[in-house]
Amino acid sequence: MSRIRRIVRRLVLVTVGLLVLAGAGVWAAWWVPLPSRLSAPASVVMEYRDGTPAHVFLAPDERWRIPTSPERVDPAYLRALVALEDKRFFHHPGVDPLAVLRAAARNVTRGRRVSGASTLTMQLVRVLEPRPRTFTSKLIESFRAVQLEMRLTKQEVLAAYLQFVPYGRNVEGVEAAALAYFGHTASHLSPAEISTLLAVPQNPNRRFPSTENAARLTAARNGVAQRLLDEEALPRGPEGATVPPEAVLAEVHATPVPVALRPFPREAPHVAVWLRTQHPELMRLRTTLDAGTQRMVERLMRDASSGLASRGIHNGTAVVVERERAEVLALVGNFDFFDLEHGGQIAGFATPRSPGSALKPLLYAMGIDLGLVGPEQLVADVPTAYGGYAPRNFDGRFQGLVRLEYALSQSLNMPFVRLLERVGVERFLGTLRAAGVTSLETDPGYYGLSAAVGGIELTPLELAGVYVALAGDGHAPTLRLLEDGRPAGTPTEVMSPGAAWLTRRALSLRDRPDFPERRRLTGLPARVHWKTGTSFGHRDAWAAGSGPRHTAVVWLGNFDHTPSVHLVGADAAGPLLFDILEGVGPRGKAVPDEEVEPPGDLMRVEVCAYSGHLPTDACAQRKTVLARRSAVPTGRCPYHQKVEVDVATGLAVGPTCRAGRKTEERVFLTWPATIRRWLEEQHRRLPEPPSAAPGCEPGGARAAPTIVSPADGQVAMLIPGVPAEQQEMPLEAEASHERALTWFVDGALLGTARADERVWWTPSVGAHEILVTDDRGLTAKRTLVVRERR
């Protein structure tokens, strides 16, 4: 009885001891940190929209190691891997007891080590923490393997193995090996490729692709293929195929092994580096870029770069957007990433630059939406100074009165500076921000009226967003470059469909200064509207436009702001824009009905045929034009004037002096004082309505004069050291041609002149009240602040 008790006591002690050891092991498995290399950063990979790698970066430890998961690897490879290396991988806890017993038996019977019992998990431990091949190392590896299995799922262990398995030199992981060996990912592998990828890790230093290793690698690969075929673990054609094993093996034997490592993809480097900086937390950057479109646009830019360099233009960028999903298909950051002399590594598509005239279409659409203007209305293109700012046209000439649609197609500056004054700078900036522009300064009052003609800066990507909105009936979506799986947000409406349609119509006109000469012979791609821009001082050349499905933007210039007389949007950037739009197509498409028929928010409105304004009874000729239903400009034609004249003298008469005279009503054209003043300075005059006959007063109510210069809110700056009389300021007002205007400054009489003449004033530091009155006592006044520049 005592013997039985001793046996039971010993069994209890052994059991308790085993439980204590097991508990200690479990505690150690959770307390001891996992191998640190398991969390080593991998190579960052940027992918095209179809999942193919576009650019691969070296990992921080100077290895090519691409993050992967079992789902991204060919299932046939995974089946072959498990069959060859660890048949019971999904069933053991990291150490396979059956494999240990089998290996021990074989080694004992042979008298030497002929078989191992390493599982995939133990092999992973050996890769993460290399140790000498000793019994102690084997025990540590077994503990680490069990630890990994306790703390990770089988899929996570397999993913780590696929990422860290060695393939010679600094190549790790099956994905990196597939790219380096075969030039494609591991998602689809042939039997020969599967056998190669399984053979190399068994002895990577003697089997990685090289001329010296070719024979060894061939023999090892063929042996692996034979073993896999024997175990029916190598694919024998498509699902359901009955290709005999001999044929598969013959195909493997006939396939040459790789003898050199292929270079890893390094395409679209500007996009890759920029996205990596923008999203440092992402190891895999899945973009919307289309490989074919990206390469085509890069080729066009590269081909153009040599000719542009000879003209002093060393940097260029291009953006292509597919509008239906607002996805960026191509993004070229510069001509040459490795041109260190000219800032080749700067990502031009994200660099703010002055857009020149490229934002005029947005201002045009805003004017229509606000009911301020219509495409057919006459606007003044004459020189006007706003303090120290005196905008001029590109060719230095002015054209007087022009239609607004013509002003946009000819890219005249003054009409749009005046339009921005009416729209409001802050309202204009707010619309830009709604369209996705984030590069603008946020300080109120930072920008002035020069914003209409390039006095702000934005990036080519941001300008592309504006033109996507223009082509998309005024709806500005958020441009997508990364596939993050989130649904697209609701686009912001920055202009009405009608205003966008009218703007596109103006931008589709062919008889324009920026129409490319080569395209006069070859023609334009179907259904294109576009605009070019040139910044002040010839530092930036832009071209932006849209075809049936795509929007593109091209910028050319120098990142060190070096000017070039060849930096003209129409001549430099325009041809590239049309080549890109033609390259992305489609070709030969008929114009859809929505481009022929105006949208529903437009209606036909009768206007004066001459001025484009709503007609008065003096407008004999009229026509119908399109305008927004809810924002028809309400101003009546200011140019036609009915005057009752004495038939005998041709002078104007009124109700008080009509008796005894033969009179009739005649229609005369009158022009604004700004136009008459400009013509006078060029020694040209326009016909004017007749003066009043002696004793006759002109009939009809009069409006008060309007001060044109100085502008409302203007602050004048005096240059130190320059005499004040050499810094005189013009005082100008808008009024009827026959009126005499008297000017006062701070209550003191300055002088009297006709409405179409200027009066000059010598400024002094301080706040001054400027008042003008006409011959009927109607007045206008304005406060001008004069400061001395420091």
Beta strands, then each sheet from edge to edge (+ up, - down):
strand 1: 45-47
strand 2: 53-56
strand 3: 64-65
strand 4: 171-172
strand 5: 284-286
strand 6: 315-322
strand 7: 327-332
strand 8: 378-381
strand 9: 400-403
strand 10: 475-476
strand 11: 492-493
strand 12: 529-534
strand 13: 540-546
strand 14: 550-557
strand 15: 602-608
strand 16: 622-628
strand 17: 640-646
strand 18: 663-669
strand 19: 706-709
strand 20: 715-718
strand 21: 729-734
strand 22: 740-745
strand 23: 748-754
strand 24: 759-761
strand 25: 766-773
strand 26: 779-788
sheet 1: 2+ 1- 5-
sheet 2: 3+ 4+
sheet 3: 7+ 6- 14+ 13- 12+
sheet 4: 8+ 9-
sheet 5: 10+ 11-
sheet 6: 15+ 16-
sheet 7: 17+ 18-
sheet 8: 19+ 21- 24+
sheet 9: 20+ 26+ 25- 22+ 23-
end
